[in-house]
Every structure is written in structure tokens, then in C-alpha cells.
Amino acid sequence: MTTRRDPTVLHLDLDAFFAAVEQRDKPSLRGRPVVVGGLGPRGVVSTASYEAREYGVRSAMPISEARARCPHAAYLGGRFPAYRAVSRVVMDQLHTLSPLVEPLSLDEAFVDLAAGSDAPLPADAVRALGERLRSTIRERTGLTASVGAATSKTLAKIASEMAKPDGLVIVEPGREIDVLHPLPVRALPGVGPATAARVARLGVRTVGDLARITEAELIDLLGESHGRSLFHLAHGRDERRVSSERASKSISVEDTFDRDITDPALLTALVTRMAEKVTERLVRAGHSGRTITLKARLHDFTTYSRSATLPGPTDDARAVVRLAVQLLQEIDTSNGIRLLGVGVSGLSDWVQDDLFAAVHDAGTGDPRPGEEDLDAAVHAERRWVPGMDVVHAVHGAGWVWGSGLSRVTVRFESAGTPPGPVRTFASDDADLSPAEWPEMSDEAGAPPAS
């Protein structure tokens, strides 16, 4: 089953992270539905508050569908400096528990509680440690966290899902199969929509169903690596170690054409097919990815690369296709394209459907999610993004409630104030400017000062 005698693999996940930070810093939104994500016509939901989830709003849902389900929610763009400030506090706290911490995203990480020590750490001790951790995070950030602990990474992550929201679940040694087998098969890492559909052909709906399939059948259906991995996971065998260093890998597909292609519809179809093929390879390998890259070589051999980096990994073909096509639209293809390629990097063995649309880097590399998009929106286009922090020379600190028709509406409040007044200004008002979030704040719970 596992070589660990104690439940010393811990998984922490901040609850509805982006939305929770917005509610913390915006008193008027507390207890109200809040949706954070891409706000354009092709935008998708990154995070929905629990109040919005009651209306059926979910991560990765198109923003248009979310608005139809919950029109009275507050729809906000991301504030990544604020999210990173909170993340630093949380990750620093995790490092006080162990030298071995494996971040999966800004709001999620594994911790090996046994690293550097051979002393036993039974379930009661782990439970006490987990409760102290949750209490400290609430005190220092104002947010809640769900924590799971078990003898393996798979069970620890499942335990934290069972603990949501704001809870703690320990899977004690010997109970792994009892917890695993009733769960839907998608609870296992590496099982996305495509893999779930394939194993459904064998009558598999739960992890217990999967455990009754022979290893040879799974390898035949899913390939050597993926099939063997799922066979062992279904039987509670997970020897993967918590690792602070994640290998940089990528999966890509590209094609050179016999003639330059100018037809936009054909180019879109080609990119779509490549994105689907990349996702198939991703799923077969049991991975998900965060960064989608489009490569295009023009008629004059000029080569462009455009990348979109998501806050969390995905293996959903729809998400990869959507972003790849969006990246294609940023390139002038009118004079012809002779080569196209689609790649996925930032690979992980976990899926986190936590997506922003229209987050991109105009060149190569791996920018922090959304940073350049928001910077361009404010400083280059003078466009005020709903939710962003601002400061007014007379009225002080606030945030953008909405904008349009050369006007911007601001609610003046912060984390430590009551709900504040709303005022509207010309979008080029010289007294109104973006507020700088302190990148190296010791207190992530404090909003930017006016």
C-alpha cells in the first residue's frame, strides 16, 4: 500500500482563493456572490465564491454562462500582486513545518511532515498540527484553508477535497482503500475528461470499478505509463515523493505546410486540431499543464511565439483549444503562415480547473499569470479593470466598481473599513491612479495604503 507508517503527507488548499481575497479586501462583497476571471467575451471563470457556486457557477465556465446563472454577482479581474502576497505568507508558514514543500499553485501545496526526521508522527499529532496551521493562516491572512493528510499524495489531496470548505480530514493508515474506492474515478490524479470517457467504456465509474480492471487491460487502453500508473493508484499504491523541484517539461505538436495558408478559418481549424492532439498526448502521459504556447512562422520566415499561462494546470481540451485559438488571433496572418505549432508546458500530475482567459505574454518565457495583461490594461490603454485597486487624491483608497463610456466608478473602502461610498469620475481624472500593492508586504492581510 505505502511505505509510510504515519499520515505525514499534508495537502493544503486555500478555499475559493481569488474570490476570498476579494471578499476580504472589499467589505461590501462579503457574503455576496463574487466571480473572478477573464471579463472579455471569451473569458472564463477562474474562481467563484461559495455564494456564487450556489447558483451553479464553477471554475472554467464561460463568463457569459456565469452571468446568465448569477447576474447579480460581482465580476472582477484578477489582482495577482495581492494573491502573491497572501501566497508568500502561506508558503512561508508551510516551510516552518518542514523543509520539503511542493507548491502546486499560488493557493495549494504538499508538505512532507516527515522530511528530516525519523520520529513517529501519528494521526492525533498530525491533526493537532493541521488545526494549528489552519488557525495561523486565518489569523495572518484572514482566509480559510482546507487541509488533508494521509500516507500518500493522492490520499492527502483527496482528504483536503473532502475537508472543503474550511476543514481538516486525516486518512489514517489502513483506511486508504475504504476512502478511495467509493470515489468517482476522476478523483484520481491524471484522470481528466478524456481518460474518464475511455475507462467508462469498460464500465468504470468509481475508483473501485477501476481497481477491478486488470493492469494489462488498462495499459492496452491508456498506454504503458498512464495505464500502469492508474492501476497502482486505484489500489492505493502511490510512492511519489513530495518534491520541491518540479522538472520543466513540455508536449508540443507542429506542422510545416506545402504552401502558405492565409484562410483564417483553415488556420483556426488547424490550431484546434493541434491543440486537441497535444491534449490527447498530455492525458495519455497522465499530466496536465499550465502554459499554452502557439508558434507561427510567417511567409517571410519571421517566427512568433505567443504564450498564455493559467493559474493552475488543466488537461481539458476545450481550455487548451480556446487559448491556442485566442493566441492565433493576436498574429497578423494575412500574408500567409507556413508553420504552426501548439505546445503545453509547466506540466503537473494534478488538474486544477482554475482558468483565466486573455492572459498572455507577447514574447517567449513564462510570466507571472495576468501581470502583464493587467499592467497593459491600466497603463497603456488607461482601461480600468473591475476589482483593481486605485487611490484618489481626495477620497483615498478604493477599487474599481465598473467602467465604460469614458467614466469609471469607484467604491472607496478597504479590508479594515466598513462598506464605503461609490463615486464616479472621468476615466482620465488626474486625481485617480492605480494603487501599488506592496510586493514584499509582511502582512498580506493589509490592503494598499492610500
C-alpha positions as CSV (number, residue, x, y, z in Angstrom):
1,M,0.0,0.0,0.0
2,T,2.6,2.6,1.1
3,T,5.9,2.6,2.9
4,R,4.8,5.3,5.4
5,R,3.5,4.3,8.8
6,D,2.1,7.7,9.6
7,P,-0.1,10.2,7.7
8,T,2.8,12.6,7.1
9,V,1.9,13.8,3.6
10,L,-0.1,17.0,4.1
11,H,-2.0,18.9,1.4
12,L,-3.3,22.5,1.9
13,D,-5.7,24.3,-0.4
14,L,-7.0,27.8,0.3
15,D,-10.8,28.0,-0.1
16,A,-12.1,29.8,-3.2
17,F,-8.8,31.6,-3.1
18,F,-9.0,34.6,-5.5
19,A,-12.7,35.3,-4.6
20,A,-11.9,35.0,-0.9
21,V,-9.1,37.6,-1.2
22,E,-11.5,39.9,-3.0
23,Q,-14.1,39.5,-0.3
24,R,-11.6,40.1,2.5
25,D,-10.4,43.3,0.9
26,K,-13.8,44.6,-0.2
27,P,-16.2,44.7,2.8
28,S,-19.2,45.4,0.5
29,L,-18.7,42.0,-1.2
30,R,-18.6,39.9,2.0
31,G,-21.5,37.3,1.9
32,R,-22.2,38.2,-1.8
33,P,-21.5,36.1,-4.9
34,V,-18.1,37.0,-6.4
35,V,-16.6,35.7,-9.6
36,V,-13.0,36.3,-10.6
37,G,-11.8,35.6,-14.1
38,G,-11.4,36.9,-17.6
39,L,-14.1,39.5,-18.2
40,G,-14.0,39.6,-22.1
41,P,-16.4,37.9,-24.4
42,R,-14.2,34.7,-24.4
43,G,-13.4,35.0,-20.7
44,V,-13.8,32.0,-18.3
45,V,-14.3,31.8,-14.6
46,S,-11.1,31.4,-12.5
47,T,-12.7,31.2,-9.1
48,A,-16.2,31.6,-7.8
49,S,-17.1,32.3,-4.2
50,Y,-19.2,29.8,-2.4
51,E,-22.1,32.2,-2.6
52,A,-21.8,32.1,-6.5
53,R,-21.4,28.3,-6.5
54,E,-24.9,28.1,-5.1
55,Y,-26.1,29.4,-8.4
56,G,-24.1,26.8,-10.4
57,V,-21.1,29.0,-11.2
58,R,-18.0,26.9,-11.5
59,S,-14.3,27.3,-12.4
60,A,-13.6,27.0,-16.2
61,M,-17.2,28.0,-17.0
62,P,-17.5,30.7,-19.7
63,I,-18.1,34.1,-18.1
64,S,-21.2,34.5,-20.3
65,E,-22.8,31.4,-18.8
66,A,-21.8,32.5,-15.3
67,R,-23.5,35.9,-15.9
68,A,-26.7,34.1,-17.1
69,R,-26.7,31.9,-14.0
70,C,-25.8,34.6,-11.5
71,P,-26.3,38.1,-13.0
72,H,-26.2,39.8,-9.6
73,A,-22.6,38.6,-8.8
74,A,-19.6,41.0,-8.7
75,Y,-17.4,40.1,-11.7
76,L,-13.8,41.1,-11.1
77,G,-10.5,40.8,-12.9
78,G,-7.6,39.3,-11.0
79,R,-5.3,41.2,-8.7
80,F,-2.2,39.0,-8.8
81,P,0.0,41.1,-6.6
82,A,-2.5,40.7,-3.7
83,Y,-2.8,36.9,-4.4
84,R,1.0,36.5,-4.4
85,A,1.3,38.5,-1.2
86,V,-1.1,36.0,0.5
87,S,0.6,33.1,-1.1
88,R,4.0,34.1,0.3
89,V,2.7,34.2,3.8
90,V,1.1,30.8,3.5
91,M,4.1,29.1,1.8
92,D,6.4,30.6,4.5
93,Q,4.2,29.1,7.1
94,L,4.4,25.7,5.5
95,H,8.1,25.9,5.5
96,T,8.1,26.2,9.3
97,L,6.5,22.7,9.3
98,S,9.0,21.0,7.0
99,P,11.9,21.8,4.7
100,L,10.1,19.9,2.0
101,V,7.3,21.9,0.5
102,E,5.9,21.3,-3.1
103,P,3.8,24.3,-4.3
104,L,1.3,23.3,-7.0
105,S,-0.1,26.9,-7.5
106,L,-0.4,30.1,-5.5
107,D,-3.0,28.6,-3.2
108,E,-2.1,24.9,-3.0
109,A,0.9,22.8,-1.8
110,F,2.1,19.5,-0.5
111,V,4.2,19.2,2.7
112,D,6.3,16.2,3.8
113,L,6.0,16.4,7.5
114,A,8.5,13.5,7.9
115,A,11.3,15.2,6.0
116,G,14.5,15.3,8.0
117,S,13.1,13.4,10.9
118,D,12.6,9.7,11.8
119,A,10.4,10.5,14.8
120,P,6.8,9.0,14.6
121,L,4.0,11.4,13.8
122,P,0.7,9.6,14.5
123,A,-2.7,10.8,13.3
124,D,-3.5,12.7,16.5
125,A,-0.3,14.7,16.3
126,V,-0.9,15.4,12.6
127,R,-4.4,16.5,13.4
128,A,-3.2,19.0,16.1
129,L,-0.6,20.3,13.7
130,G,-3.1,20.8,11.0
131,E,-5.5,22.7,13.2
132,R,-2.7,25.0,14.3
133,L,-1.8,25.6,10.7
134,R,-5.3,26.5,9.7
135,S,-5.7,28.8,12.7
136,T,-2.4,30.6,11.9
137,I,-3.3,31.1,8.3
138,R,-6.7,32.5,9.2
139,E,-5.0,34.9,11.7
140,R,-2.3,36.0,9.3
141,T,-4.3,36.3,6.1
142,G,-7.9,36.5,7.0
143,L,-8.6,33.4,4.8
144,T,-9.7,29.9,5.4
145,A,-7.8,26.8,4.3
146,S,-8.8,23.1,3.9
147,V,-6.1,20.6,4.9
148,G,-5.8,16.9,4.3
149,A,-3.2,14.4,5.5
150,A,-2.5,10.8,4.6
151,T,0.2,8.3,3.8
152,S,0.4,9.4,0.1
153,K,0.0,12.4,-2.1
154,T,-3.1,11.0,-3.7
155,L,-4.9,10.4,-0.4
156,A,-3.7,13.7,1.1
157,K,-5.2,15.7,-1.8
158,I,-8.4,13.7,-1.7
159,A,-8.6,14.4,2.0
160,S,-8.3,18.1,1.6
161,E,-11.1,18.0,-1.0
162,M,-13.3,16.1,1.5
163,A,-12.5,18.8,4.1
164,K,-13.8,21.7,1.9
165,P,-14.6,24.3,2.9
166,D,-12.6,25.3,6.0
167,G,-12.0,21.8,7.4
168,L,-9.4,19.1,8.2
169,V,-9.5,15.4,7.2
170,I,-6.9,12.8,8.2
171,V,-6.9,9.5,6.3
172,E,-5.4,7.1,8.9
173,P,-3.1,4.3,7.8
174,G,-5.1,1.2,6.8
175,R,-8.1,3.2,5.7
176,E,-6.9,4.1,2.2
177,I,-9.0,1.6,0.2
178,D,-12.1,2.4,2.3
179,V,-11.7,6.1,1.3
180,L,-10.6,5.6,-2.3
181,H,-12.9,3.0,-3.8
182,P,-16.3,4.8,-3.4
183,L,-15.0,7.9,-5.1
184,P,-15.6,8.8,-8.7
185,V,-12.8,7.8,-10.9
186,R,-11.9,11.5,-11.7
187,A,-10.8,11.9,-8.1
188,L,-7.5,10.2,-9.1
189,P,-4.7,12.4,-10.4
190,G,-4.3,12.1,-14.2
191,V,-7.9,11.3,-14.8
192,G,-9.4,14.1,-16.8
193,P,-12.5,14.1,-19.1
194,A,-10.8,12.1,-21.9
195,T,-9.4,9.4,-19.6
196,A,-12.7,9.1,-17.7
197,A,-14.6,8.7,-21.1
198,R,-12.2,5.9,-22.1
199,V,-12.4,3.9,-18.9
200,A,-16.2,4.4,-18.9
201,R,-16.2,2.0,-22.0
202,L,-15.2,-0.7,-19.5
203,G,-18.0,0.2,-17.1
204,V,-15.7,2.2,-14.8
205,R,-17.4,4.9,-12.8
206,T,-15.7,4.7,-9.4
207,V,-12.1,4.1,-8.3
208,G,-13.4,0.7,-7.0
209,D,-14.6,-0.1,-10.5
210,L,-11.1,0.8,-11.8
211,A,-9.4,-1.4,-9.3
212,R,-11.3,-4.4,-10.8
213,I,-9.8,-3.8,-14.2
214,T,-6.5,-5.7,-14.9
215,E,-3.3,-3.9,-15.3
216,A,-2.9,-5.3,-18.8
217,E,-6.4,-4.0,-19.9
218,L,-5.6,-0.5,-18.6
219,I,-2.2,-0.5,-20.4
220,D,-3.9,-1.6,-23.6
221,L,-6.5,1.2,-23.3
222,L,-4.4,4.0,-22.0
223,G,-0.8,3.2,-22.8
224,E,2.1,1.8,-20.8
225,S,2.8,4.8,-18.4
226,H,-0.7,6.1,-17.8
227,G,-2.3,2.7,-17.6
228,R,0.2,1.3,-15.1
229,S,0.1,4.5,-13.0
230,L,-3.7,4.4,-12.7
231,F,-3.7,0.7,-11.9
232,H,-1.4,1.3,-8.9
233,L,-3.3,4.4,-7.8
234,A,-6.6,2.5,-7.8
235,H,-5.1,0.0,-5.4
236,G,-3.9,2.7,-3.1
237,R,-0.3,2.5,-4.1
238,D,1.3,5.9,-4.6
239,E,5.1,6.1,-4.0
240,R,5.5,9.6,-5.4
241,R,7.6,11.8,-3.2
242,V,6.9,15.4,-2.2
243,S,9.4,17.3,-4.3
244,S,10.4,21.0,-4.1
245,E,11.9,20.8,-7.6
246,R,9.5,20.1,-10.4
247,A,11.0,19.2,-13.8
248,S,10.4,21.6,-16.6
249,K,8.7,19.6,-19.4
250,S,6.6,20.2,-22.4
251,I,4.5,18.5,-25.0
252,S,4.1,20.0,-28.4
253,V,2.9,19.5,-32.0
254,E,3.8,21.4,-35.1
255,D,3.5,21.2,-38.8
256,T,5.1,22.9,-41.9
257,F,2.8,23.4,-44.8
258,D,3.5,22.9,-48.5
259,R,2.0,26.3,-49.3
260,D,1.5,29.4,-47.2
261,I,-2.0,29.5,-45.7
262,T,-4.0,32.7,-45.4
263,D,-7.5,31.5,-44.8
264,P,-8.4,32.4,-41.2
265,A,-11.0,29.6,-40.9
266,L,-8.5,27.0,-42.0
267,L,-5.8,28.3,-39.7
268,T,-8.2,28.2,-36.8
269,A,-9.2,24.6,-37.7
270,L,-5.5,23.6,-37.8
271,V,-4.7,25.2,-34.5
272,T,-7.8,23.5,-33.0
273,R,-6.7,20.1,-34.3
274,M,-3.1,20.6,-33.0
275,A,-4.4,21.7,-29.5
276,E,-6.6,18.6,-29.3
277,K,-3.7,16.4,-30.3
278,V,-1.5,17.9,-27.7
279,T,-4.1,17.5,-25.1
280,E,-4.5,13.8,-26.0
281,R,-0.8,13.3,-25.5
282,L,-1.0,15.2,-22.3
283,V,-3.8,12.9,-21.0
284,R,-2.1,9.7,-22.2
285,A,1.1,10.7,-20.2
286,G,-1.0,11.4,-17.1
287,H,-0.2,15.1,-17.0
288,S,-1.8,18.5,-17.0
289,G,-0.2,21.8,-18.0
290,R,-0.3,25.5,-17.2
291,T,1.3,27.3,-20.1
292,I,-0.1,27.0,-23.7
293,T,2.2,28.3,-26.4
294,L,1.4,29.0,-30.1
295,K,4.3,29.1,-32.6
296,A,3.8,30.6,-36.0
297,R,6.3,31.1,-38.9
298,L,5.2,33.7,-41.4
299,H,5.6,33.8,-45.2
300,D,8.9,35.7,-44.8
301,F,10.2,33.1,-42.2
302,T,9.7,35.5,-39.3
303,T,8.8,33.3,-36.3
304,Y,6.5,34.4,-33.5
305,S,5.7,32.7,-30.2
306,R,2.8,33.6,-28.0
307,S,2.1,32.1,-24.6
308,A,-0.8,32.0,-22.2
309,T,-0.2,31.0,-18.6
310,L,-3.0,29.7,-16.4
311,P,-3.1,30.0,-12.6
312,G,-3.5,26.2,-12.4
313,P,-2.9,23.1,-14.5
314,T,-5.5,21.7,-16.8
315,D,-5.9,18.7,-19.2
316,D,-9.2,20.0,-20.6
317,A,-9.0,20.1,-24.4
318,R,-11.6,22.9,-24.5
319,A,-9.4,25.2,-22.4
320,V,-6.3,24.4,-24.5
321,V,-8.1,25.0,-27.8
322,R,-9.7,28.2,-26.5
323,L,-6.4,29.7,-25.5
324,A,-4.5,28.5,-28.6
325,V,-7.1,30.0,-30.9
326,Q,-7.0,33.2,-28.9
327,L,-3.2,33.4,-29.3
328,L,-3.5,32.8,-33.1
329,Q,-5.8,35.9,-33.3
330,E,-3.0,38.1,-31.9
331,I,-0.9,37.4,-35.0
332,D,-1.3,39.0,-38.4
333,T,-1.7,36.0,-40.7
334,S,-3.0,38.0,-43.8
335,N,0.2,37.4,-45.8
336,G,0.3,33.7,-45.0
337,I,1.5,31.1,-42.5
338,R,4.0,28.4,-43.4
339,L,4.4,26.7,-40.0
340,L,2.1,26.3,-36.9
341,G,2.8,24.7,-33.6
342,V,0.9,24.3,-30.3
343,G,2.6,23.3,-27.1
344,V,1.8,22.8,-23.4
345,S,4.4,23.2,-20.6
346,G,4.5,23.7,-16.9
347,L,3.4,20.1,-16.6
348,S,1.9,18.6,-13.5
349,D,0.2,15.4,-12.5
350,W,-2.7,17.3,-11.0
351,V,-5.6,19.0,-12.6
352,Q,-6.8,22.4,-11.3
353,D,-9.6,23.8,-13.4
354,D,-8.7,27.4,-12.5
355,L,-8.5,29.4,-15.7
356,F,-8.2,33.0,-16.8
357,A,-8.8,33.9,-20.4
358,A,-6.8,36.6,-22.3
359,V,-3.8,36.2,-20.1
360,H,-0.8,36.2,-22.4
361,D,2.8,37.2,-22.9
362,A,3.7,38.9,-26.2
363,G,7.0,37.1,-26.3
364,T,8.6,33.9,-25.1
365,G,9.0,32.9,-21.5
366,D,6.7,32.3,-18.6
367,P,5.4,35.5,-17.0
368,R,3.5,35.5,-13.7
369,P,-0.1,34.9,-14.6
370,G,-2.0,38.0,-15.6
371,E,0.6,40.6,-14.6
372,E,1.4,42.0,-18.0
373,D,-2.3,41.9,-19.1
374,L,-3.4,44.0,-16.1
375,D,-0.4,46.3,-16.4
376,A,-1.2,46.9,-20.1
377,A,-4.9,47.4,-19.3
378,V,-4.2,50.2,-16.8
379,H,-1.1,52.0,-18.1
380,A,-1.2,51.6,-21.9
381,E,-4.9,51.6,-22.6
382,R,-6.0,53.5,-19.5
383,R,-8.7,50.9,-19.1
384,W,-10.0,50.4,-15.6
385,V,-10.5,46.7,-14.7
386,P,-13.3,45.9,-12.3
387,G,-11.8,45.0,-8.9
388,M,-8.5,46.7,-9.3
389,D,-7.0,48.8,-6.5
390,V,-7.0,52.6,-7.0
391,V,-6.3,55.6,-5.0
392,H,-7.8,59.1,-5.3
393,A,-6.1,62.2,-4.2
394,V,-9.1,63.4,-2.3
395,H,-11.1,60.3,-1.4
396,G,-8.3,57.9,-0.7
397,A,-8.1,54.1,-1.3
398,G,-10.8,52.2,-3.2
399,W,-11.4,49.8,-6.0
400,V,-13.0,49.9,-9.5
401,W,-16.6,49.0,-9.4
402,G,-17.1,49.4,-13.1
403,S,-16.1,51.5,-16.1
404,G,-17.3,52.5,-19.6
405,L,-18.3,55.5,-21.7
406,S,-15.2,57.3,-20.5
407,R,-16.3,57.0,-16.9
408,V,-15.0,54.9,-14.0
409,T,-17.0,54.1,-10.9
410,V,-15.0,53.5,-7.6
411,R,-16.1,52.2,-4.3
412,F,-14.0,53.7,-1.5
413,E,-13.3,51.0,1.1
414,S,-10.6,48.6,2.2
415,A,-10.2,45.5,4.3
416,G,-10.3,47.4,7.6
417,T,-13.2,49.7,6.9
418,P,-17.0,49.4,6.7
419,P,-18.6,49.2,3.2
420,G,-17.7,52.5,1.6
421,P,-19.4,55.1,-0.7
422,V,-19.5,54.8,-4.5
423,R,-18.4,57.7,-6.7
424,T,-18.0,58.1,-10.5
425,F,-15.2,60.0,-12.3
426,A,-14.0,60.7,-15.8
427,S,-11.7,57.9,-16.8
428,D,-8.9,60.3,-17.3
429,D,-9.3,62.1,-14.0
430,A,-5.8,63.2,-12.9
431,D,-6.6,62.6,-9.2
432,L,-7.3,58.9,-9.8
433,S,-4.5,56.4,-10.2
434,P,-3.8,52.7,-9.8
435,A,-2.7,51.7,-6.3
436,E,0.6,49.9,-6.0
437,W,0.3,46.7,-4.0
438,P,3.4,46.2,-1.7
439,E,5.1,43.2,-3.3
440,M,7.1,42.4,-0.2
441,S,4.5,43.1,2.5
442,D,5.0,41.4,5.8
443,E,1.3,41.5,6.4
444,A,-0.6,40.1,3.4
445,G,-3.9,40.9,5.1
446,A,-3.3,44.6,4.9
447,P,-4.7,46.4,1.8
448,P,-2.6,49.1,0.0
449,A,-2.4,52.3,1.9
450,S,-3.9,55.4,0.5
